[in-house]
Amino acid sequence: MAAIETLSTAKKFHLPSVQKELRAQDLDGWLFYYFHENDPLALRILGLDQGEHFYSRRWFYFVPANGEPAKLVHRIEPGVLDTLPGEKELYIGWKQLEDKLALMLNGAKRIAMQYSPRCAVPYVSKVDAGLMDILRSLEKEPVSSGNLIQKFESVWSPEQLETHIEAGTILRKTVFEAFDKIKSMLEADVEVNEYQVQQFILQRFEDHGMTTNSPPIVAVNAHSGSPHYQPSVNNYAPIKLGDFVLLDIWAKKKLPADAIYADITWTGYVGSNVPERYEEIFQIVRGARDAGLEKVRQSVAEKKILHGWEVDDATRDYIVEKGFGDYFVHRTGHSIGMEVHGNGANIDNLETRDERQLIPNTGFSIEPGVYLEEFGVRSEIDVFIGESEVIVAGQPIQTSVIPIMSL
């Protein structure tokens, strides 16, 4: 459970790979449309750097499944797509834009766009309804580009997987260093609070050559019942003997530039004997987490197509059966990539119905939670699916509440 960070531009556009995938998905082409920062995904996938151009007018880039791409750009900004292959057409007024767009798409029927039917996946829905009106008036069939985006935004290389595994190992080590920090300060009769532990974690990230888009969550007692609570220099609670502590931390290696995030959540009790209530709720959350992981493992082993919503259902159903469904208030997990919240399928059938497939060589979190008024439990692991394997970073994963004063 982590904050969303701003996308940055990255990979170079590779036309043959995109066209191969368009044919595999039985699509006639992929239409990119950009205006006033409406679609950062378009910049990412096309390898465009917003800092190099001033985009004040609408532009379109159409990649057909076969043949040469086409560009449609405004007369006063004719060079904005010059780094991309394809013939260029200029337009001036709105009538000319619509006429030339019709010619650009002539012969294409099923066209991928950053669109999601009924806005089911808002991360993909970047195209406005007015443009969809134009396309439908041309008798085109818009198709969601959600699964295409994953192919070019969310797939990890073997080298990236290694950076993720390394990050997961460091995060797990940092969790126990933070717990030990709490223990040592209390044993020395020194006051300790959420903000101090958060800053300690950030310093350990720096020591390990890690970076993060935002500070980690350190939440005590009732604060742990608020999924996105974060302490700050002016807002924090003390940590005392008998307290329940939740740590949610995410980071990646500073180098290489394409390193992959890890994102984990652990819980502990500031004492030697964990009270039964804390352990009871943790085991419910753990069971849900493991049910989701088993769904993934089984599908990969049987080479079955698996969607994000299905893993959410498997996880959520377990908590519902235990009577705590009303206290699991967020999706089960999110895509992970060079951003902590990546552009692949999320594990979600609550906030959205994510019908994108979980494709090989991508990663995501599984992080169910039960949030009560007096405390909340979340257990978060990171899952990578290969062609025939499932890898969980940060081993061994948590199996019970950690008795911090017994470490």
Secondary structure, DSSP 8 states (H G I E B T S, - for coil): --------------HHHHHHHHHHTT-SEEEEEESTTS-HHHHHHHT--GGG----S-EEEEEESSS--EEEEETTSTTTTTTS-SEEEEE-SHHHHHHHHHHHTTT--EEEES--GGGSSTTT--S-HHHHHHHHHTT-EEEE-HHHHHHHHT---HHHHHHHHHHHHHHHHHHHHHHHHHHHHHHTT---BHHHHHHHHHHHHHHTTEE-SS--EEEEGGGGGSTT---BTTB--B--TT-EEEEEEEEEESSSTT---EEEEEEEESSSS--HHHHHHHHHHHHHHHHHHHHHHHHHHTT---BHHHHHHHHHHHHHHTT-GGG--S-SB-EESSSSS-SS--B-SSSS----B--TTEEEEE--EEE-SS-EEE-BEEEEE-SS-EEESSSS---S-EEGGG-
